[in-house]
């Protein structure tokens, strides 16, 4: 089974090159001023052009209004929108209709019961992203380096397309793939040397760990 891999929170050409050369299927750009990974639509557009035809560009927003989304979509021209706030099913449907782009809706997960929250979004969101619930006091909905119990994903309907996120790194990705067998994975802080600072060596190490884990499972 093909595994989609998204490197999220990219800000530099060096990190983007490492992600693409490693085999990323998706590259994510964050539009959220409180995040150390925040970029402008113009910065994202430059990086997006570098990835064109090699990896899908994902614009990550948090409860953004139409004016902000208009600027992002017009300038960056993403392949997908990731909604990482408290957007309602109606809002997700509006965004899909307005931009004619696939939408990935993120959910914070702590326990199995949290997965039931996707029900009203099924048939609207094209994909889901399951991230760990942020620690108390955090202003960031994602990129906190926190993980959740991946075994709870085993109870998901096989028809649910999703990416697993939250605390992934080269040391634990083997366990994550074995326990959850996700269709896709998303990593941000796990390939950083400091908050918002992607490390090309850590990106390379992550892809090597993914390849090793998948080879072990295939053996």
Helices and strands as residue ranges (DSSP letters): E 4-8, H 13-22, E 26-31, H 41-51, E 56-61, H 66-76, E 80-83, H 89-99, E 102-109, G 112-121, E 127-132, G 150-155, E 162-164, H 173-180, E 184-187, G 189-191, E 192-194, E 197-198, H 200-218
